[in-house]
Amino acid sequence: MNNLFNQLQGKTVLIVGGTSGIGLSAAIQAKAAGAAVIITGFDAGRAAAVAAEHGFAGHRVFDVTRTDTVAPALADMPGVDHLVLMAGSFVAGKVLEAEVSYLQRAFDERVWAAVHILRALGDRLAADASITFISGVLADRPNAYGTAILAAASAAMEALARGLALELAPRRVNTLSPGPIDTPLLGKALGAGRDAYVAHLESTLPLRRLGSADEAGAAVVFLMANRNMNGATLHIDGGAGLV
């Protein structure tokens, strides 16, 4: 029987937001499966260091919210067989209180970033390419703690993927929906409150633990490698959606 991940041998994988967390784990695992991996980040020094440390095929630098920088940064990209969009910060603020320009970042970093990156790549995205977006458990289970806009942006990514699976066919478009994952983003979003929040989650989640970046990264690689996954949202939340 052929190993599913042999499908990535010799393929070019571009991971936007590949310098840390789920994106970096997916990049490491895709490289181990034989892919030539190119990562992007907004910090030039970190992107270069991460690419060198892990022996990736290259790196690019741009801020996904700076749409005028996307096309120039990708201008010399070779053909891309698998595109993974993992960028996006934790945008939390109540609709009646937070600055609208801040709330808009949830959509700018996700929906509009996807549009501009896809347009920048154009025909360099292989005719049988896969595209993987990220959403999150908030898309299905929003809460009352200032995440309504982030939940809406996450749900929008899932809807966008389904629409693009038809519009860009036969390219495949899927979405990864992780639950609470122990990544640097969690600490950045919660600051000093991280440990208390994690302890609360661990007491309520069915598995009594958070997911790992490696577990979520493996799901990204699965979406790239399995050629029958299309227009789907893959939940890797440890049962968080149940509680």
C-alpha positions as CSV (number, residue, x, y, z in Angstrom):
1,M,0.0,0.0,0.0
2,N,1.3,3.5,-0.9
3,N,1.9,5.8,2.0
4,L,-0.6,8.7,1.7
5,F,2.1,11.2,2.5
6,N,4.2,10.1,-0.5
7,Q,1.8,12.4,-2.4
8,L,4.0,15.3,-1.1
9,Q,7.3,14.0,-2.4
10,G,8.9,16.6,-4.7
11,K,6.0,19.1,-4.3
12,T,6.3,22.8,-3.5
13,V,4.4,23.8,-0.4
14,L,3.9,27.5,0.5
15,I,2.9,28.1,4.1
16,V,1.8,31.6,5.0
17,G,2.3,32.0,8.7
18,G,4.9,29.3,8.9
19,T,7.3,30.7,11.4
20,S,5.6,29.4,14.5
21,G,2.7,27.3,15.9
22,I,0.6,25.1,13.7
23,G,2.1,26.6,10.5
24,L,5.7,25.8,11.5
25,S,4.7,22.2,12.6
26,A,2.9,21.6,9.3
27,A,6.0,22.9,7.5
28,I,8.4,20.6,9.4
29,Q,6.1,17.6,8.7
30,A,5.6,18.5,5.0
31,K,9.4,18.7,4.6
32,A,9.8,15.3,6.3
33,A,7.3,13.9,3.7
34,G,9.6,15.1,0.9
35,A,8.1,18.5,0.0
36,A,10.1,21.6,-0.8
37,V,8.7,24.0,1.8
38,I,8.7,27.8,1.6
39,I,7.4,29.7,4.7
40,T,6.3,33.3,5.1
41,G,6.3,35.6,8.1
42,F,6.2,39.3,8.8
43,D,9.4,39.4,10.8
44,A,12.3,39.1,8.3
45,G,14.9,38.0,10.8
46,R,12.7,35.3,12.3
47,A,11.6,34.0,8.9
48,A,15.1,33.7,7.7
49,A,16.3,32.0,11.0
50,V,13.4,29.5,11.0
51,A,13.9,28.6,7.4
52,A,17.6,28.1,7.9
53,E,17.2,26.1,11.1
54,H,14.8,23.6,9.5
55,G,16.3,23.4,6.1
56,F,13.3,24.8,4.3
57,A,13.5,25.6,0.6
58,G,13.1,29.3,1.3
59,H,11.1,32.1,2.9
60,R,9.3,35.3,2.1
61,V,8.4,38.3,4.2
62,F,5.2,40.2,4.2
63,D,2.4,41.3,6.5
64,V,-0.9,39.8,5.3
65,T,-2.8,43.0,6.2
66,R,-0.4,45.0,4.0
67,T,-2.0,44.0,0.7
68,D,0.4,46.2,-1.3
69,T,3.3,44.1,-0.2
70,V,1.8,40.6,-0.9
71,A,2.3,40.5,-4.7
72,P,5.9,41.9,-4.7
73,A,6.9,39.3,-2.0
74,L,5.5,36.5,-4.1
75,A,6.7,37.8,-7.5
76,D,9.5,35.3,-7.7
77,M,7.7,32.3,-6.3
78,P,7.9,29.1,-8.4
79,G,4.8,27.1,-9.1
80,V,3.0,26.1,-5.9
81,D,1.4,22.7,-5.4
82,H,0.0,23.2,-1.9
83,L,-0.9,26.6,-0.4
84,V,-1.5,26.8,3.4
85,L,-2.8,30.0,5.0
86,M,-2.2,29.9,8.7
87,A,-1.7,33.6,9.5
88,G,-4.1,35.4,11.8
89,S,-4.0,37.0,15.2
90,F,-6.5,36.6,18.1
91,V,-8.8,39.6,17.6
92,A,-10.9,40.0,20.7
93,G,-13.1,43.1,21.3
94,K,-16.8,43.8,21.9
95,V,-18.7,45.2,18.9
96,L,-20.0,48.2,20.8
97,E,-16.7,49.0,22.5
98,A,-13.6,48.1,20.4
99,E,-12.1,50.2,17.6
100,V,-13.7,49.1,14.3
101,S,-10.3,49.3,12.6
102,Y,-9.0,46.7,15.1
103,L,-12.0,44.4,14.6
104,Q,-11.6,44.6,10.9
105,R,-8.2,42.9,11.2
106,A,-10.0,39.6,11.8
107,F,-11.3,39.7,8.2
108,D,-8.2,41.4,6.8
109,E,-5.9,38.7,8.1
110,R,-8.1,35.9,6.9
111,V,-10.6,36.5,4.1
112,W,-8.9,39.4,2.3
113,A,-5.4,38.0,2.9
114,A,-6.6,34.8,1.2
115,V,-8.0,36.8,-1.8
116,H,-4.9,38.8,-2.3
117,I,-2.5,35.8,-2.0
118,L,-4.5,33.8,-4.4
119,R,-4.6,36.6,-6.9
120,A,-0.8,37.2,-6.5
121,L,-0.1,33.6,-7.2
122,G,-2.5,33.3,-10.1
123,D,-1.6,30.6,-12.6
124,R,1.5,29.6,-10.6
125,L,-0.9,27.7,-8.3
126,A,-1.0,24.3,-9.9
127,A,-4.1,23.2,-11.7
128,D,-4.4,20.3,-9.2
129,A,-3.2,22.3,-6.2
130,S,-4.6,22.1,-2.7
131,I,-5.4,25.2,-0.6
132,T,-5.9,24.9,3.2
133,F,-7.4,27.7,5.3
134,I,-7.7,27.9,9.1
135,S,-10.9,28.7,11.0
136,G,-11.5,27.6,14.6
137,V,-14.0,26.3,17.1
138,L,-15.4,29.8,17.5
139,A,-17.0,29.4,14.1
140,D,-19.4,26.9,15.6
141,R,-19.4,27.9,19.2
142,P,-18.9,31.7,19.7
143,N,-18.9,33.1,23.2
144,A,-19.8,36.3,25.0
145,Y,-16.2,37.5,25.6
146,G,-15.6,39.8,22.7
147,T,-15.0,37.1,20.0
148,A,-18.1,37.7,17.8
149,I,-16.1,39.3,15.0
150,L,-13.4,36.6,15.2
151,A,-16.1,33.9,15.1
152,A,-17.7,35.5,12.1
153,A,-14.3,35.7,10.3
154,S,-13.6,32.1,11.1
155,A,-17.0,31.0,9.8
156,A,-16.3,33.1,6.7
157,M,-13.2,31.1,5.9
158,E,-15.1,27.9,5.9
159,A,-17.7,29.4,3.6
160,L,-15.0,30.8,1.4
161,A,-13.3,27.4,1.1
162,R,-16.6,25.7,0.0
163,G,-17.2,28.4,-2.6
164,L,-13.6,28.3,-3.9
165,A,-13.7,24.5,-4.1
166,L,-16.2,25.1,-6.9
167,E,-14.8,28.2,-8.4
168,L,-11.2,27.0,-8.5
169,A,-11.9,23.4,-9.4
170,P,-10.2,21.0,-9.9
171,R,-8.0,22.6,-7.2
172,R,-9.0,21.4,-3.8
173,V,-9.9,23.9,-1.0
174,N,-10.3,22.8,2.7
175,T,-10.4,24.4,6.1
176,L,-8.7,23.2,9.3
177,S,-10.8,24.0,12.4
178,P,-8.7,23.6,15.6
179,G,-9.9,23.8,19.1
180,P,-7.7,25.1,21.9
181,I,-4.1,24.5,20.8
182,D,-1.0,25.1,22.9
183,T,0.9,27.5,20.7
184,P,2.8,30.8,21.2
185,L,-0.4,32.6,19.9
186,L,-2.2,31.5,23.1
187,G,0.3,33.1,25.4
188,K,0.5,36.2,23.2
189,A,-3.3,36.6,23.3
190,L,-3.8,35.9,27.0
191,G,-0.6,37.2,28.6
192,A,-0.4,36.8,32.3
193,G,-3.9,35.1,32.3
194,R,-2.7,32.2,30.2
195,D,-2.0,29.7,32.9
196,A,-5.4,30.2,34.6
197,Y,-7.2,30.0,31.3
198,V,-5.4,26.8,30.4
199,A,-6.1,25.2,33.8
200,H,-9.8,26.1,33.3
201,L,-9.8,24.5,29.8
202,E,-8.1,21.4,31.0
203,S,-10.8,20.9,33.6
204,T,-13.6,21.2,31.1
205,L,-12.3,19.7,27.8
206,P,-13.2,16.0,27.3
207,L,-9.6,15.1,26.8
208,R,-8.5,17.2,29.9
209,R,-5.8,18.8,27.8
210,L,-5.1,21.2,25.0
211,G,-4.2,20.0,21.6
212,S,-0.6,20.3,20.3
213,A,0.7,22.2,17.3
214,D,2.1,18.9,16.0
215,E,-1.4,17.3,16.1
216,A,-2.9,20.2,14.2
217,G,0.1,20.4,11.8
218,A,-0.4,16.7,11.0
219,A,-4.0,17.5,10.1
220,V,-2.8,20.2,7.7
221,V,-0.5,17.7,6.0
222,F,-3.4,15.2,5.8
223,L,-5.5,17.8,4.0
224,M,-2.7,18.5,1.5
225,A,-2.0,14.8,0.9
226,N,-5.4,13.3,0.7
227,R,-6.7,14.0,-2.8
228,N,-10.3,13.2,-2.0
229,M,-10.6,15.9,0.7
230,N,-12.3,18.9,-0.9
231,G,-14.7,21.6,0.3
232,A,-14.4,20.2,3.8
233,T,-13.9,21.5,7.3
234,L,-11.7,19.2,9.4
235,H,-12.3,19.6,13.1
236,I,-9.3,18.8,15.3
237,D,-10.6,20.1,18.6
238,G,-10.4,17.2,21.1
239,G,-14.2,17.3,21.5
240,A,-14.2,21.0,22.4
241,G,-17.2,21.6,20.1
242,L,-19.2,19.3,22.4
243,V,-18.8,21.3,25.5
